[in-house]
Amino acid sequence: MKDISEGGTVKMGRLIVVRATWDSEMEVWTAESPDLPGLVTEASSLNELDAKLPDLIRDLLEDDYTDGGYDVPVEVIATFSKRIRVGPAEAA
C-alpha cells in the first residue's frame, strides 16, 4: 500500500477516490469509496464533507499506521442530477 520515494523519506498511500452524490430527498451529500471499505458518511454541504473525511479516513486506516505516518492522496468526485425544462413553461 505504501510507496517509498528515493531516499526513503516520503511515504504515500494509494489514491482513495471518494464519490459524493447529492440526495435531493434527504438534502445531504452521501459519500463512499470502493477503495476504502467502511468509508460511508453524509454531510449537509461539500465543505462539511471535506471537514469530516480526514478523521474518517484516519480511523479506517489506523491499523495501517507506521512510525512517522504517511500521506494518502484523496480525490473527491461530487455529482448531482437535476431536470431543466427547456421550451415553453407549463401553464400554472
PDB file of N, CA, C and O in Angstrom:
ATOM      1  N   MET A   1       0.805  -1.195   0.000  1.00  0.00           N
ATOM      2  CA  MET A   1       0.000   0.000   0.000  1.00  0.00           C
ATOM      3  C   MET A   1       0.850   1.261   0.000  1.00  0.00           C
ATOM      4  O   MET A   1       0.403   2.293  -0.501  1.00  0.00           O
ATOM      5  N   LYS A   2       2.041   1.212   0.536  1.00  0.00           N
ATOM      6  CA  LYS A   2       2.851   2.410   0.641  1.00  0.00           C
ATOM      7  C   LYS A   2       3.986   2.392  -0.369  1.00  0.00           C
ATOM      8  O   LYS A   2       4.602   1.357  -0.624  1.00  0.00           O
ATOM      9  N   ASP A   3       4.245   3.560  -0.934  1.00  0.00           N
ATOM     10  CA  ASP A   3       5.405   3.728  -1.802  1.00  0.00           C
ATOM     11  C   ASP A   3       6.446   4.511  -1.017  1.00  0.00           C
ATOM     12  O   ASP A   3       6.105   5.423  -0.263  1.00  0.00           O
ATOM     13  N   ILE A   4       7.707   4.158  -1.193  1.00  0.00           N
ATOM     14  CA  ILE A   4       8.781   4.909  -0.556  1.00  0.00           C
ATOM     15  C   ILE A   4       9.597   5.538  -1.671  1.00  0.00           C
ATOM     16  O   ILE A   4      10.156   4.840  -2.518  1.00  0.00           O
ATOM     17  N   SER A   5       9.662   6.873  -1.664  1.00  0.00           N
ATOM     18  CA  SER A   5      10.378   7.578  -2.724  1.00  0.00           C
ATOM     19  C   SER A   5      11.880   7.397  -2.558  1.00  0.00           C
ATOM     20  O   SER A   5      12.354   6.845  -1.565  1.00  0.00           O
ATOM     21  N   GLU A   6      12.620   7.880  -3.564  1.00  0.00           N
ATOM     22  CA  GLU A   6      14.080   7.804  -3.476  1.00  0.00           C
ATOM     23  C   GLU A   6      14.532   8.470  -2.183  1.00  0.00           C
ATOM     24  O   GLU A   6      14.017   9.530  -1.827  1.00  0.00           O
ATOM     25  N   GLY A   7      15.450   7.892  -1.501  1.00  0.00           N
ATOM     26  CA  GLY A   7      15.911   8.424  -0.223  1.00  0.00           C
ATOM     27  C   GLY A   7      15.132   7.851   0.939  1.00  0.00           C
ATOM     28  O   GLY A   7      15.539   7.988   2.093  1.00  0.00           O
ATOM     29  N   GLY A   8      14.009   7.204   0.643  1.00  0.00           N
ATOM     30  CA  GLY A   8      13.225   6.533   1.667  1.00  0.00           C
ATOM     31  C   GLY A   8      12.565   7.440   2.681  1.00  0.00           C
ATOM     32  O   GLY A   8      12.251   6.985   3.781  1.00  0.00           O
ATOM     33  N   THR A   9      12.338   8.721   2.357  1.00  0.00           N
ATOM     34  CA  THR A   9      11.792   9.617   3.366  1.00  0.00           C
ATOM     35  C   THR A   9      10.290   9.873   3.218  1.00  0.00           C
ATOM     36  O   THR A   9       9.607  10.078   4.222  1.00  0.00           O
ATOM     37  N   VAL A  10       9.773   9.865   2.022  1.00  0.00           N
ATOM     38  CA  VAL A  10       8.362  10.185   1.820  1.00  0.00           C
ATOM     39  C   VAL A  10       7.584   8.898   1.600  1.00  0.00           C
ATOM     40  O   VAL A  10       7.883   8.131   0.685  1.00  0.00           O
ATOM     41  N   LYS A  11       6.594   8.667   2.435  1.00  0.00           N
ATOM     42  CA  LYS A  11       5.741   7.506   2.272  1.00  0.00           C
ATOM     43  C   LYS A  11       4.376   8.001   1.818  1.00  0.00           C
ATOM     44  O   LYS A  11       3.878   9.013   2.312  1.00  0.00           O
ATOM     45  N   MET A  12       3.774   7.283   0.873  1.00  0.00           N
ATOM     46  CA  MET A  12       2.478   7.704   0.372  1.00  0.00           C
ATOM     47  C   MET A  12       1.609   6.485   0.149  1.00  0.00           C
ATOM     48  O   MET A  12       2.050   5.487  -0.419  1.00  0.00           O
ATOM     49  N   GLY A  13       0.370   6.575   0.600  1.00  0.00           N
ATOM     50  CA  GLY A  13      -0.584   5.502   0.376  1.00  0.00           C
ATOM     51  C   GLY A  13      -1.164   5.592  -1.023  1.00  0.00           C
ATOM     52  O   GLY A  13      -0.931   6.554  -1.755  1.00  0.00           O
ATOM     53  N   ARG A  14      -1.913   4.581  -1.372  1.00  0.00           N
ATOM     54  CA  ARG A  14      -2.557   4.568  -2.686  1.00  0.00           C
ATOM     55  C   ARG A  14      -3.681   5.591  -2.719  1.00  0.00           C
ATOM     56  O   ARG A  14      -4.207   5.977  -1.675  1.00  0.00           O
ATOM     57  N   LEU A  15      -4.045   6.025  -3.902  1.00  0.00           N
ATOM     58  CA  LEU A  15      -5.110   7.001  -4.097  1.00  0.00           C
ATOM     59  C   LEU A  15      -6.439   6.434  -3.615  1.00  0.00           C
ATOM     60  O   LEU A  15      -6.795   5.300  -3.934  1.00  0.00           O
ATOM     61  N   ILE A  16      -7.161   7.230  -2.850  1.00  0.00           N
ATOM     62  CA  ILE A  16      -8.509   6.878  -2.422  1.00  0.00           C
ATOM     63  C   ILE A  16      -9.468   7.808  -3.142  1.00  0.00           C
ATOM     64  O   ILE A  16      -9.410   9.025  -2.973  1.00  0.00           O
ATOM     65  N   VAL A  17     -10.349   7.232  -3.944  1.00  0.00           N
ATOM     66  CA  VAL A  17     -11.361   8.012  -4.661  1.00  0.00           C
ATOM     67  C   VAL A  17     -12.655   7.934  -3.862  1.00  0.00           C
ATOM     68  O   VAL A  17     -13.165   6.849  -3.584  1.00  0.00           O
ATOM     69  N   VAL A  18     -13.175   9.099  -3.498  1.00  0.00           N
ATOM     70  CA  VAL A  18     -14.427   9.203  -2.752  1.00  0.00           C
ATOM     71  C   VAL A  18     -15.473   9.772  -3.698  1.00  0.00           C
ATOM     72  O   VAL A  18     -15.267  10.823  -4.305  1.00  0.00           O
ATOM     73  N   ARG A  19     -16.587   9.077  -3.818  1.00  0.00           N
ATOM     74  CA  ARG A  19     -17.688   9.549  -4.662  1.00  0.00           C
ATOM     75  C   ARG A  19     -18.778  10.125  -3.769  1.00  0.00           C
ATOM     76  O   ARG A  19     -19.330   9.436  -2.912  1.00  0.00           O
ATOM     77  N   ALA A  20     -19.076  11.395  -3.985  1.00  0.00           N
ATOM     78  CA  ALA A  20     -20.116  12.086  -3.226  1.00  0.00           C
ATOM     79  C   ALA A  20     -21.283  12.371  -4.161  1.00  0.00           C
ATOM     80  O   ALA A  20     -21.101  12.901  -5.257  1.00  0.00           O
ATOM     81  N   THR A  21     -22.478  12.016  -3.718  1.00  0.00           N
ATOM     82  CA  THR A  21     -23.674  12.195  -4.532  1.00  0.00           C
ATOM     83  C   THR A  21     -24.719  12.951  -3.717  1.00  0.00           C
ATOM     84  O   THR A  21     -24.941  12.657  -2.543  1.00  0.00           O
ATOM     85  N   TRP A  22     -25.350  13.919  -4.353  1.00  0.00           N
ATOM     86  CA  TRP A  22     -26.388  14.700  -3.684  1.00  0.00           C
ATOM     87  C   TRP A  22     -27.676  13.890  -3.638  1.00  0.00           C
ATOM     88  O   TRP A  22     -28.156  13.426  -4.673  1.00  0.00           O
ATOM     89  N   ASP A  23     -28.234  13.719  -2.455  1.00  0.00           N
ATOM     90  CA  ASP A  23     -29.521  13.054  -2.258  1.00  0.00           C
ATOM     91  C   ASP A  23     -30.552  14.158  -2.053  1.00  0.00           C
ATOM     92  O   ASP A  23     -30.645  14.740  -0.973  1.00  0.00           O
ATOM     93  N   SER A  24     -31.324  14.439  -3.098  1.00  0.00           N
ATOM     94  CA  SER A  24     -32.256  15.565  -3.038  1.00  0.00           C
ATOM     95  C   SER A  24     -33.414  15.323  -2.073  1.00  0.00           C
ATOM     96  O   SER A  24     -33.972  16.277  -1.531  1.00  0.00           O
ATOM     97  N   GLU A  25     -33.776  14.079  -1.854  1.00  0.00           N
ATOM     98  CA  GLU A  25     -34.853  13.787  -0.904  1.00  0.00           C
ATOM     99  C   GLU A  25     -34.415  14.060   0.529  1.00  0.00           C
ATOM    100  O   GLU A  25     -35.145  14.685   1.299  1.00  0.00           O
ATOM    101  N   MET A  26     -33.233  13.594   0.882  1.00  0.00           N
ATOM    102  CA  MET A  26     -32.714  13.775   2.243  1.00  0.00           C
ATOM    103  C   MET A  26     -31.972  15.107   2.410  1.00  0.00           C
ATOM    104  O   MET A  26     -31.689  15.529   3.531  1.00  0.00           O
ATOM    105  N   GLU A  27     -31.663  15.756   1.295  1.00  0.00           N
ATOM    106  CA  GLU A  27     -30.921  17.014   1.268  1.00  0.00           C
ATOM    107  C   GLU A  27     -29.568  16.900   1.969  1.00  0.00           C
ATOM    108  O   GLU A  27     -29.203  17.727   2.805  1.00  0.00           O
ATOM    109  N   VAL A  28     -28.835  15.843   1.597  1.00  0.00           N
ATOM    110  CA  VAL A  28     -27.480  15.624   2.110  1.00  0.00           C
ATOM    111  C   VAL A  28     -26.599  15.067   0.993  1.00  0.00           C
ATOM    112  O   VAL A  28     -27.081  14.484   0.022  1.00  0.00           O
ATOM    113  N   TRP A  29     -25.317  15.265   1.161  1.00  0.00           N
ATOM    114  CA  TRP A  29     -24.331  14.604   0.306  1.00  0.00           C
ATOM    115  C   TRP A  29     -24.017  13.261   0.954  1.00  0.00           C
ATOM    116  O   TRP A  29     -23.696  13.206   2.141  1.00  0.00           O
ATOM    117  N   THR A  30     -24.105  12.184   0.189  1.00  0.00           N
ATOM    118  CA  THR A  30     -23.682  10.875   0.681  1.00  0.00           C
ATOM    119  C   THR A  30     -22.358  10.553   0.004  1.00  0.00           C
ATOM    120  O   THR A  30     -22.182  10.782  -1.192  1.00  0.00           O
ATOM    121  N   ALA A  31     -21.439  10.023   0.783  1.00  0.00           N
ATOM    122  CA  ALA A  31     -20.106   9.736   0.250  1.00  0.00           C
ATOM    123  C   ALA A  31     -19.690   8.330   0.623  1.00  0.00           C
ATOM    124  O   ALA A  31     -19.942   7.860   1.732  1.00  0.00           O
ATOM    125  N   GLU A  32     -19.045   7.664  -0.331  1.00  0.00           N
ATOM    126  CA  GLU A  32     -18.493   6.333  -0.085  1.00  0.00           C
ATOM    127  C   GLU A  32     -17.325   6.115  -1.028  1.00  0.00           C
ATOM    128  O   GLU A  32     -17.137   6.850  -1.997  1.00  0.00           O
ATOM    129  N   SER A  33     -16.544   5.085  -0.722  1.00  0.00           N
ATOM    130  CA  SER A  33     -15.380   4.797  -1.539  1.00  0.00           C
ATOM    131  C   SER A  33     -15.172   3.293  -1.670  1.00  0.00           C
ATOM    132  O   SER A  33     -15.086   2.587  -0.666  1.00  0.00           O
ATOM    133  N   PRO A  34     -15.091   2.799  -2.910  1.00  0.00           N
ATOM    134  CA  PRO A  34     -14.763   1.387  -3.089  1.00  0.00           C
ATOM    135  C   PRO A  34     -13.297   1.102  -2.733  1.00  0.00           C
ATOM    136  O   PRO A  34     -12.914  -0.052  -2.544  1.00  0.00           O
ATOM    137  N   ASP A  35     -12.491   2.145  -2.646  1.00  0.00           N
ATOM    138  CA  ASP A  35     -11.070   1.990  -2.326  1.00  0.00           C
ATOM    139  C   ASP A  35     -10.809   1.834  -0.832  1.00  0.00           C
ATOM    140  O   ASP A  35      -9.728   1.407  -0.427  1.00  0.00           O
ATOM    141  N   LEU A  36     -11.800   2.182  -0.016  1.00  0.00           N
ATOM    142  CA  LEU A  36     -11.624   2.111   1.435  1.00  0.00           C
ATOM    143  C   LEU A  36     -12.918   1.591   2.065  1.00  0.00           C
ATOM    144  O   LEU A  36     -13.799   2.373   2.423  1.00  0.00           O
ATOM    145  N   PRO A  37     -13.027   0.269   2.196  1.00  0.00           N
ATOM    146  CA  PRO A  37     -14.240  -0.312   2.778  1.00  0.00           C
ATOM    147  C   PRO A  37     -14.561   0.317   4.131  1.00  0.00           C
ATOM    148  O   PRO A  37     -13.682   0.512   4.970  1.00  0.00           O
ATOM    149  N   GLY A  38     -15.826   0.626   4.318  1.00  0.00           N
ATOM    150  CA  GLY A  38     -16.270   1.250   5.560  1.00  0.00           C
ATOM    151  C   GLY A  38     -16.397   2.747   5.464  1.00  0.00           C
ATOM    152  O   GLY A  38     -16.986   3.374   6.345  1.00  0.00           O
ATOM    153  N   LEU A  39     -15.851   3.345   4.401  1.00  0.00           N
ATOM    154  CA  LEU A  39     -15.973   4.791   4.257  1.00  0.00           C
ATOM    155  C   LEU A  39     -17.354   5.091   3.682  1.00  0.00           C
ATOM    156  O   LEU A  39     -17.582   4.987   2.477  1.00  0.00           O
ATOM    157  N   VAL A  40     -18.252   5.460   4.561  1.00  0.00           N
ATOM    158  CA  VAL A  40     -19.613   5.852   4.205  1.00  0.00           C
ATOM    159  C   VAL A  40     -19.996   6.963   5.168  1.00  0.00           C
ATOM    160  O   VAL A  40     -19.904   6.789   6.383  1.00  0.00           O
ATOM    161  N   THR A  41     -20.425   8.102   4.640  1.00  0.00           N
ATOM    162  CA  THR A  41     -20.811   9.211   5.508  1.00  0.00           C
ATOM    163  C   THR A  41     -21.777  10.120   4.776  1.00  0.00           C
ATOM    164  O   THR A  41     -21.973  10.002   3.567  1.00  0.00           O
ATOM    165  N   GLU A  42     -22.377  11.028   5.527  1.00  0.00           N
ATOM    166  CA  GLU A  42     -23.286  12.031   4.975  1.00  0.00           C
ATOM    167  C   GLU A  42     -22.885  13.389   5.512  1.00  0.00           C
ATOM    168  O   GLU A  42     -22.306  13.499   6.593  1.00  0.00           O
ATOM    169  N   ALA A  43     -23.203  14.433   4.738  1.00  0.00           N
ATOM    170  CA  ALA A  43     -22.942  15.802   5.173  1.00  0.00           C
ATOM    171  C   ALA A  43     -23.919  16.738   4.463  1.00  0.00           C
ATOM    172  O   ALA A  43     -24.371  16.453   3.354  1.00  0.00           O
ATOM    173  N   SER A  44     -24.233  17.842   5.105  1.00  0.00           N
ATOM    174  CA  SER A  44     -25.197  18.769   4.518  1.00  0.00           C
ATOM    175  C   SER A  44     -24.582  19.665   3.445  1.00  0.00           C
ATOM    176  O   SER A  44     -25.303  20.304   2.678  1.00  0.00           O
ATOM    177  N   SER A  45     -23.253  19.712   3.389  1.00  0.00           N
ATOM    178  CA  SER A  45     -22.580  20.514   2.362  1.00  0.00           C
ATOM    179  C   SER A  45     -21.259  19.838   1.987  1.00  0.00           C
ATOM    180  O   SER A  45     -20.763  18.971   2.706  1.00  0.00           O
ATOM    181  N   LEU A  46     -20.709  20.247   0.861  1.00  0.00           N
ATOM    182  CA  LEU A  46     -19.405  19.708   0.463  1.00  0.00           C
ATOM    183  C   LEU A  46     -18.310  20.174   1.424  1.00  0.00           C
ATOM    184  O   LEU A  46     -17.352  19.443   1.676  1.00  0.00           O
ATOM    185  N   ASN A  47     -18.449  21.382   1.959  1.00  0.00           N
ATOM    186  CA  ASN A  47     -17.467  21.857   2.943  1.00  0.00           C
ATOM    187  C   ASN A  47     -17.505  20.999   4.197  1.00  0.00           C
ATOM    188  O   ASN A  47     -16.459  20.664   4.753  1.00  0.00           O
ATOM    189  N   GLU A  48     -18.705  20.639   4.648  1.00  0.00           N
ATOM    190  CA  GLU A  48     -18.829  19.772   5.824  1.00  0.00           C
ATOM    191  C   GLU A  48     -18.250  18.392   5.529  1.00  0.00           C
ATOM    192  O   GLU A  48     -17.582  17.798   6.375  1.00  0.00           O
ATOM    193  N   LEU A  49     -18.509  17.890   4.332  1.00  0.00           N
ATOM    194  CA  LEU A  49     -17.957  16.591   3.931  1.00  0.00           C
ATOM    195  C   LEU A  49     -16.432  16.651   3.931  1.00  0.00           C
ATOM    196  O   LEU A  49     -15.774  15.739   4.432  1.00  0.00           O
ATOM    197  N   ASP A  50     -15.882  17.703   3.380  1.00  0.00           N
ATOM    198  CA  ASP A  50     -14.434  17.877   3.328  1.00  0.00           C
ATOM    199  C   ASP A  50     -13.835  17.898   4.737  1.00  0.00           C
ATOM    200  O   ASP A  50     -12.735  17.390   4.952  1.00  0.00           O
ATOM    201  N   ALA A  51     -14.549  18.477   5.682  1.00  0.00           N
ATOM    202  CA  ALA A  51     -14.071  18.531   7.062  1.00  0.00           C
ATOM    203  C   ALA A  51     -14.144  17.165   7.749  1.00  0.00           C
ATOM    204  O   ALA A  51     -13.324  16.871   8.618  1.00  0.00           O
ATOM    205  N   LYS A  52     -15.120  16.324   7.368  1.00  0.00           N
ATOM    206  CA  LYS A  52     -15.299  15.020   8.004  1.00  0.00           C
ATOM    207  C   LYS A  52     -14.332  13.955   7.489  1.00  0.00           C
ATOM    208  O   LYS A  52     -13.936  13.061   8.236  1.00  0.00           O
ATOM    209  N   LEU A  53     -13.955  14.049   6.220  1.00  0.00           N
ATOM    210  CA  LEU A  53     -13.180  12.976   5.586  1.00  0.00           C
ATOM    211  C   LEU A  53     -11.831  12.674   6.239  1.00  0.00           C
ATOM    212  O   LEU A  53     -11.517  11.497   6.422  1.00  0.00           O
ATOM    213  N   PRO A  54     -11.019  13.664   6.601  1.00  0.00           N
ATOM    214  CA  PRO A  54      -9.701  13.312   7.163  1.00  0.00           C
ATOM    215  C   PRO A  54      -9.775  12.398   8.390  1.00  0.00           C
ATOM    216  O   PRO A  54      -9.057  11.400   8.460  1.00  0.00           O
ATOM    217  N   ASP A  55     -10.633  12.729   9.351  1.00  0.00           N
ATOM    218  CA  ASP A  55     -10.725  11.895  10.556  1.00  0.00           C
ATOM    219  C   ASP A  55     -11.285  10.516  10.241  1.00  0.00           C
ATOM    220  O   ASP A  55     -10.825   9.516  10.792  1.00  0.00           O
ATOM    221  N   LEU A  56     -12.270  10.458   9.361  1.00  0.00           N
ATOM    222  CA  LEU A  56     -12.852   9.175   8.982  1.00  0.00           C
ATOM    223  C   LEU A  56     -11.811   8.287   8.301  1.00  0.00           C
ATOM    224  O   LEU A  56     -11.712   7.099   8.609  1.00  0.00           O
ATOM    225  N   ILE A  57     -11.040   8.853   7.383  1.00  0.00           N
ATOM    226  CA  ILE A  57     -10.011   8.085   6.678  1.00  0.00           C
ATOM    227  C   ILE A  57      -8.918   7.636   7.650  1.00  0.00           C
ATOM    228  O   ILE A  57      -8.455   6.497   7.590  1.00  0.00           O
ATOM    229  N   ARG A  58      -8.511   8.539   8.543  1.00  0.00           N
ATOM    230  CA  ARG A  58      -7.506   8.152   9.551  1.00  0.00           C
ATOM    231  C   ARG A  58      -7.996   6.989  10.400  1.00  0.00           C
ATOM    232  O   ARG A  58      -7.244   6.050  10.663  1.00  0.00           O
ATOM    233  N   ASP A  59      -9.258   7.046  10.833  1.00  0.00           N
ATOM    234  CA  ASP A  59      -9.816   5.962  11.649  1.00  0.00           C
ATOM    235  C   ASP A  59      -9.816   4.636  10.901  1.00  0.00           C
ATOM    236  O   ASP A  59      -9.496   3.594  11.474  1.00  0.00           O
ATOM    237  N   LEU A  60     -10.174   4.674   9.630  1.00  0.00           N
ATOM    238  CA  LEU A  60     -10.248   3.442   8.844  1.00  0.00           C
ATOM    239  C   LEU A  60      -8.873   2.876   8.495  1.00  0.00           C
ATOM    240  O   LEU A  60      -8.738   1.675   8.263  1.00  0.00           O
ATOM    241  N   LEU A  61      -7.860   3.732   8.458  1.00  0.00           N
ATOM    242  CA  LEU A  61      -6.507   3.287   8.130  1.00  0.00           C
ATOM    243  C   LEU A  61      -5.636   3.118   9.374  1.00  0.00           C
ATOM    244  O   LEU A  61      -4.436   2.871   9.255  1.00  0.00           O
ATOM    245  N   GLU A  62      -6.208   3.245  10.539  1.00  0.00           N
ATOM    246  CA  GLU A  62      -5.449   3.205  11.792  1.00  0.00           C
ATOM    247  C   GLU A  62      -4.564   1.968  11.897  1.00  0.00           C
ATOM    248  O   GLU A  62      -3.427   2.066  12.357  1.00  0.00           O
ATOM    249  N   ASP A  63      -5.063   0.808  11.481  1.00  0.00           N
ATOM    250  CA  ASP A  63      -4.270  -0.422  11.568  1.00  0.00           C
ATOM    251  C   ASP A  63      -3.071  -0.400  10.633  1.00  0.00           C
ATOM    252  O   ASP A  63      -2.141  -1.192  10.790  1.00  0.00           O
ATOM    253  N   ASP A  64      -3.091   0.505   9.660  1.00  0.00           N
ATOM    254  CA  ASP A  64      -2.027   0.591   8.669  1.00  0.00           C
ATOM    255  C   ASP A  64      -0.977   1.637   9.059  1.00  0.00           C
ATOM    256  O   ASP A  64      -0.074   1.934   8.277  1.00  0.00           O
ATOM    257  N   TYR A  65      -1.098   2.183  10.246  1.00  0.00           N
ATOM    258  CA  TYR A  65      -0.208   3.252  10.706  1.00  0.00           C
ATOM    259  C   TYR A  65       1.211   2.733  10.922  1.00  0.00           C
ATOM    260  O   TYR A  65       1.420   1.642  11.452  1.00  0.00           O
ATOM    261  N   THR A  66       2.165   3.531  10.505  1.00  0.00           N
ATOM    262  CA  THR A  66       3.573   3.218  10.750  1.00  0.00           C
ATOM    263  C   THR A  66       4.221   4.425  11.426  1.00  0.00           C
ATOM    264  O   THR A  66       3.671   5.525  11.389  1.00  0.00           O
ATOM    265  N   ASP A  67       5.383   4.223  12.041  1.00  0.00           N
ATOM    266  CA  ASP A  67       6.081   5.340  12.670  1.00  0.00           C
ATOM    267  C   ASP A  67       6.293   6.455  11.657  1.00  0.00           C
ATOM    268  O   ASP A  67       6.723   6.211  10.530  1.00  0.00           O
ATOM    269  N   GLY A  68       5.992   7.658  12.060  1.00  0.00           N
ATOM    270  CA  GLY A  68       6.180   8.807  11.187  1.00  0.00           C
ATOM    271  C   GLY A  68       4.989   9.088  10.294  1.00  0.00           C
ATOM    272  O   GLY A  68       4.885  10.179   9.733  1.00  0.00           O
ATOM    273  N   GLY A  69       4.086   8.125  10.148  1.00  0.00           N
ATOM    274  CA  GLY A  69       2.908   8.323   9.317  1.00  0.00           C
ATOM    275  C   GLY A  69       3.243   8.394   7.838  1.00  0.00           C
ATOM    276  O   GLY A  69       4.397   8.242   7.435  1.00  0.00           O
ATOM    277  N   TYR A  70       2.231   8.624   7.052  1.00  0.00           N
ATOM    278  CA  TYR A  70       2.403   8.755   5.608  1.00  0.00           C
ATOM    279  C   TYR A  70       1.222   9.518   5.036  1.00  0.00           C
ATOM    280  O   TYR A  70       0.169   9.614   5.666  1.00  0.00           O
ATOM    281  N   ASP A  71       1.400  10.054   3.853  1.00  0.00           N
ATOM    282  CA  ASP A  71       0.364  10.825   3.180  1.00  0.00           C
ATOM    283  C   ASP A  71      -0.487   9.916   2.310  1.00  0.00           C
ATOM    284  O   ASP A  71       0.022   8.987   1.684  1.00  0.00           O
ATOM    285  N   VAL A  72      -1.776  10.188   2.274  1.00  0.00           N
ATOM    286  CA  VAL A  72      -2.705   9.433   1.437  1.00  0.00           C
ATOM    287  C   VAL A  72      -3.400  10.426   0.507  1.00  0.00           C
ATOM    288  O   VAL A  72      -4.089  11.329   0.981  1.00  0.00           O
ATOM    289  N   PRO A  73      -3.233  10.276  -0.803  1.00  0.00           N
ATOM    290  CA  PRO A  73      -3.939  11.167  -1.725  1.00  0.00           C
ATOM    291  C   PRO A  73      -5.418  10.787  -1.779  1.00  0.00           C
ATOM    292  O   PRO A  73      -5.765   9.611  -1.885  1.00  0.00           O
ATOM    293  N   VAL A  74      -6.277  11.794  -1.705  1.00  0.00           N
ATOM    294  CA  VAL A  74      -7.724  11.581  -1.735  1.00  0.00           C
ATOM    295  C   VAL A  74      -8.320  12.462  -2.830  1.00  0.00           C
ATOM    296  O   VAL A  74      -8.060  13.664  -2.889  1.00  0.00           O
ATOM    297  N   GLU A  75      -9.113  11.852  -3.684  1.00  0.00           N
ATOM    298  CA  GLU A  75      -9.813  12.586  -4.735  1.00  0.00           C
ATOM    299  C   GLU A  75     -11.304  12.453  -4.473  1.00  0.00           C
ATOM    300  O   GLU A  75     -11.830  11.342  -4.401  1.00  0.00           O
ATOM    301  N   VAL A  76     -11.990  13.591  -4.330  1.00  0.00           N
ATOM    302  CA  VAL A  76     -13.434  13.590  -4.114  1.00  0.00           C
ATOM    303  C   VAL A  76     -14.111  13.984  -5.419  1.00  0.00           C
ATOM    304  O   VAL A  76     -13.837  15.042  -5.986  1.00  0.00           O
ATOM    305  N   ILE A  77     -14.997  13.112  -5.881  1.00  0.00           N
ATOM    306  CA  ILE A  77     -15.764  13.382  -7.097  1.00  0.00           C
ATOM    307  C   ILE A  77     -17.210  13.577  -6.686  1.00  0.00           C
ATOM    308  O   ILE A  77     -17.862  12.638  -6.229  1.00  0.00           O
ATOM    309  N   ALA A  78     -17.717  14.798  -6.846  1.00  0.00           N
ATOM    310  CA  ALA A  78     -19.080  15.123  -6.427  1.00  0.00           C
ATOM    311  C   ALA A  78     -19.984  15.232  -7.654  1.00  0.00           C
ATOM    312  O   ALA A  78     -19.634  15.866  -8.650  1.00  0.00           O
ATOM    313  N   THR A  79     -21.155  14.598  -7.559  1.00  0.00           N
ATOM    314  CA  THR A  79     -22.109  14.646  -8.663  1.00  0.00           C
ATOM    315  C   THR A  79     -23.512  14.910  -8.129  1.00  0.00           C
ATOM    316  O   THR A  79     -23.859  14.545  -7.006  1.00  0.00           O
ATOM    317  N   PHE A  80     -24.293  15.553  -8.972  1.00  0.00           N
ATOM    318  CA  PHE A  80     -25.709  15.688  -8.677  1.00  0.00           C
ATOM    319  C   PHE A  80     -26.443  15.722  -9.998  1.00  0.00           C
ATOM    320  O   PHE A  80     -25.864  16.028 -11.040  1.00  0.00           O
ATOM    321  N   SER A  81     -27.724  15.402  -9.944  1.00  0.00           N
ATOM    322  CA  SER A  81     -28.552  15.378 -11.152  1.00  0.00           C
ATOM    323  C   SER A  81     -29.781  16.234 -10.916  1.00  0.00           C
ATOM    324  O   SER A  81     -30.293  16.321  -9.800  1.00  0.00           O
ATOM    325  N   LYS A  82     -30.241  16.859 -11.977  1.00  0.00           N
ATOM    326  CA  LYS A  82     -31.478  17.620 -11.905  1.00  0.00           C
ATOM    327  C   LYS A  82     -32.074  17.706 -13.291  1.00  0.00           C
ATOM    328  O   LYS A  82     -31.386  17.466 -14.283  1.00  0.00           O
ATOM    329  N   ARG A  83     -33.329  18.041 -13.367  1.00  0.00           N
ATOM    330  CA  ARG A  83     -34.007  18.232 -14.652  1.00  0.00           C
ATOM    331  C   ARG A  83     -34.202  19.722 -14.889  1.00  0.00           C
ATOM    332  O   ARG A  83     -34.560  20.471 -13.980  1.00  0.00           O
ATOM    333  N   ILE A  84     -33.963  20.133 -16.118  1.00  0.00           N
ATOM    334  CA  ILE A  84     -34.139  21.527 -16.504  1.00  0.00           C
ATOM    335  C   ILE A  84     -35.116  21.551 -17.678  1.00  0.00           C
ATOM    336  O   ILE A  84     -34.882  20.921 -18.709  1.00  0.00           O
ATOM    337  N   ARG A  85     -36.200  22.277 -17.507  1.00  0.00           N
ATOM    338  CA  ARG A  85     -37.209  22.366 -18.560  1.00  0.00           C
ATOM    339  C   ARG A  85     -36.719  23.346 -19.618  1.00  0.00           C
ATOM    340  O   ARG A  85     -36.275  24.452 -19.306  1.00  0.00           O
ATOM    341  N   VAL A  86     -36.807  22.922 -20.863  1.00  0.00           N
ATOM    342  CA  VAL A  86     -36.428  23.752 -21.998  1.00  0.00           C
ATOM    343  C   VAL A  86     -37.668  23.924 -22.855  1.00  0.00           C
ATOM    344  O   VAL A  86     -38.406  22.967 -23.090  1.00  0.00           O
ATOM    345  N   GLY A  87     -37.895  25.122 -23.314  1.00  0.00           N
ATOM    346  CA  GLY A  87     -39.079  25.374 -24.136  1.00  0.00           C
ATOM    347  C   GLY A  87     -40.106  26.147 -23.334  1.00  0.00           C
ATOM    348  O   GLY A  87     -39.810  26.670 -22.260  1.00  0.00           O
ATOM    349  N   PRO A  88     -41.323  26.212 -23.870  1.00  0.00           N
ATOM    350  CA  PRO A  88     -42.379  26.972 -23.189  1.00  0.00           C
ATOM    351  C   PRO A  88     -42.641  26.437 -21.781  1.00  0.00           C
ATOM    352  O   PRO A  88     -42.638  25.230 -21.540  1.00  0.00           O
ATOM    353  N   ALA A  89     -42.864  27.366 -20.871  1.00  0.00           N
ATOM    354  CA  ALA A  89     -43.167  26.977 -19.492  1.00  0.00           C
ATOM    355  C   ALA A  89     -44.569  26.367 -19.458  1.00  0.00           C
ATOM    356  O   ALA A  89     -45.449  26.745 -20.231  1.00  0.00           O
ATOM    357  N   GLU A  90     -44.750  25.420 -18.549  1.00  0.00           N
ATOM    358  CA  GLU A  90     -46.068  24.794 -18.403  1.00  0.00           C
ATOM    359  C   GLU A  90     -47.041  25.799 -17.793  1.00  0.00           C
ATOM    360  O   GLU A  90     -46.658  26.675 -17.017  1.00  0.00           O
ATOM    361  N   ALA A  91     -48.301  25.649 -18.164  1.00  0.00           N
ATOM    362  CA  ALA A  91     -49.322  26.528 -17.588  1.00  0.00           C
ATOM    363  C   ALA A  91     -49.475  26.231 -16.114  1.00  0.00           C
ATOM    364  O   ALA A  91     -49.455  25.073 -15.697  1.00  0.00           O
ATOM    365  N   ALA A  92     -49.626  27.275 -15.333  1.00  0.00           N
ATOM    366  CA  ALA A  92     -49.725  27.112 -13.871  1.00  0.00           C
ATOM    367  C   ALA A  92     -51.060  26.664 -13.424  1.00  0.00           C
ATOM    368  O   ALA A  92     -51.283  26.487 -12.226  1.00  0.00           O
TER     369      ALA A  92
END
